[in-house]
């Protein structure tokens, strides 16, 4: 069956922003004497804001979200400074893949855990916003990844079933979300290598987004 829709994650898949945020968190943590460990950073990969909040409150021994505001404000400041200096770090093959999908009449959706204000500005700065027929942001669903809600909504908004869609993901939580939604998943690993679980759940594991062009062409023309 030829796929009719392609659903994308954003951070770590389209843009190399995971390392940028991790570095900003480490710097802010050091400045504010907060224990920003690799374990904490890995636990938040692909998780929405609510999930990240719970993990940080637990790690930092804080009681409520208000206590996190200075830390989050400093992270956003550091992130903005880096993006202003260097621009949005676009992952290899993204433009080629989006062009291929649009040319071949795929409906293209984005399902990102990032909130709408941050994500939209990055998509526009990277000049890819216009490729997407529908975007679902992390603050538009109650249950974030690894729950399937965001991919179910994204497919539904495109008037497709999840089974008609291919999901592009880099993180285990996103792969689980796409898999549980009923879509086929292609993993492009970023910071986390695929485990046996991801290998079993993915249709393919590719080196970069550019490789997906050849894979989809062969798959759709079997």
N, C-alpha and C positions, 0 to 999 in steps of 0.2 A: 504494500500500500504506500503510495506517495504521500508524504507529509504535506499538510496544508498550512500549518502554522509553525513558527519558530519563536520560542519564549526564552528570553535572556535574563540572567542575573546581571548585576552591574559591577559592584566592587570586587576586585580580584579576578574577574572574568573579562570584562570590557576594558576596565581601567586598572592600572597597577597602583591602587590606592590603599590596599591593605598594609603594605609596608610603610606608607606615608603616615597612616593613622597610628600604627604601632609605634613608630618613632616619636610621634607627637605625644602619645600617652606615656611613653617611657620618660621623655623630657619633663612633662608636666608632673608625673609621679615623683620624679627625683626632686623637682623644685618644691613640691608640697609634702614631701616625706610620706608618700603613699606607696604601698607594696604592689607595683605594677609588674607582675611576674609573667614569664612566657606561658605558664599554665593558664593564667587569667586571660591573656590575649587570645590564646587558641580556643578557649571556651566560648568566646564571643564572636568567633568568625561565622558570618552568615546569619547571625541572630538579630532580630529587630531591636529597637530601642528599649522596649519594655524588658526583654530578656537580658539585655546588656546591663540595664539598671539594677536588676536583681543580683546579677553576678558581682557587680562592682560594690554594691552596698554590703554584700556578704564579705567580700575580700577586704574591704576597707573598714569594716566594723561600724558602718554608719547606719542610722535609723530611718532616714527618709531621703527622698530625692533632692530636696532643697540643699542638703549638705554636699551634694555632688556638683552643684551649679558652678562654683569657682573652677573646679577641675575640668568640667566640660567646656567652660568658656575659654580656658587656656588652650585646650586641645584644638578648638575651632580657630583660635587666633594663630596657632602654629601651623595648622593645616592651610589656612588662607594665605599666610605668608609664603608657604612653599608653592602653592598653586599659582600665586601671582608671579613668583620668580621663575617658575619652570613650566607652567601650564599643566593641563590635564594629561597624565601619562597614559596614553592609549596603548592597549595591548596589540601585539603583532597579529596581523591578519583581520582585524575587526572590520576595516572599511571594505576589504575584498569580500568578506562573508556577507555583510549587509547588502552590498551591491548585488551579489549573486542571488540572494533571497528575494530582493525586490524585483529583479529582472525575471525571476522564475515564478512570480505571482504568489509567493508566500505571504500570509498575514504575519506581521512581526509584532510581538509583544514584549514588554519589559516587566519583570516582577522582581522588584528590588526591596530589600529590607530598609534601605535608606529613606528618610523622610522626603516629602515632595520638594520642599524649598531647596535643599542641598542637591538632590539628584537632578532636578531640572536645570539648575545653573551649570552643572558639570556636563550634562548631555548637550546643552546649547554651546558651551565653550568648545567642546570637542567636535562640534558640527555633525552630530548624529541624531539629534532630537527628531528631525523630520522623517527619519526612516521608520519610526515606530507608529503603528496603527492604534496601539493602546498601551497605556502605562499604568501599572498598579504599584503604589508606593507602600512602604512599610506601615505608615500610619493610617492606611485604609482598610486594614484587616485586623481582627482581634487576635487571632492566633498566627504568629509569625512562623517562619521556617524553624524547625523541621516539619511543622504541620503543613498539610497540602493546600491550605486555604488560598494563599496568594496565587498559586498556579491554577487552581480551579477557577478563581475569579477572572484571571487574565484570559484563560481559554474561553470562558463563557462570554466575556465582553467582546471577544473576537468572533463570537457565534460559531465556535468550534468545540468539539469534544476534546478532552485531554489526549485521547488515543490518536487524534489526528495531528498532534503536536510533538515536536522535538524540543527538549529543554536543554539549554546550554548552561552548565554550572561548573564551579571550581571547588566548592566547599561541601563536606559531608552532609551538613544540615540541609543545604539546598538540594543535593542529590536525593536525599530522603524525601524531601517535600515533593519534588518532581515525580519520583517513583511512586509515592503514595497517591499522588493525584491521578496516576494512570498513564502518564506520558512516557515516551522513551527519552532517555537521558544520555547526553554526551558530556563527559567530564574533560575539562581542560585544567589540569592541576595547577595550583598557584603555590601557596605556602605549605599545603598539606598533601602529601603523596597519597594515592589511593590505597585503601585497605582491601582485604579480601571481600569485605562487604560491598564496597563501592564497585569493585571489579565485577561482581555478580549482578549488580543492579544497573550497570551502565551498558548501553548499546555499544559504546566505543569510548576509549580513553585516548585523547589525541594530545599532541605536543603543544599546538597553538590553534587559534581560531582559523587561520588560513588553511590548515589541513582539513577543516570541516567542509570546505568547498568541494574538494575531490571526493570526500566520503559521501556527501549528500548526493552528488551527481551520480555516483555509482549506485547508491542505495535506491534512489528514485527511478533509475532506469534499468532495474533488474529485469 
